[in-house]
Amino acid sequence: MTTSDMVRELCDKQNISLAELCRRIGQTPQNFNKKLQRGTVSSEEMMMIAESLGVGYEQTFVLPDGEKIGVSLI
């Protein structure tokens, strides 16, 4: 699943339009759509999306020994 797919599915499940999400995170729909198309949405932007919609967000590397390195907004 791409970042674009994740963001669009999240909007669907939260009953919010992509344009409304853009408004909440302070970006224009045109600019944000280009980022989605290019796959250049940053981790910081993903955290802003999660925060604006009141959902958790995790980004984690899992090492072979089970140790986790990552960021989380839960």
C-alpha positions, 0 to 999 in steps of 0.5 A: 500500500502506498502513502497515497493509498493510506491517506486516501483510505484514512480520509474515507474511514474518517468521512473527510474529503482530501480537500478538508484534510489539506485545509486542516494541515495547512496545505493547498489541495494542489500541492498535497495531491502532487506530493501524494502522486510523487510519494513525497509526503514526509514523516512530519506531514504524516504525523500532522495528518494523524494529529489533525484527525485524532488518530495514531501514527507509527513509523518503525524499523524492527531489528532482527533481535526485535528492537524497535527504532521509530516514531509514534504519535498515539 
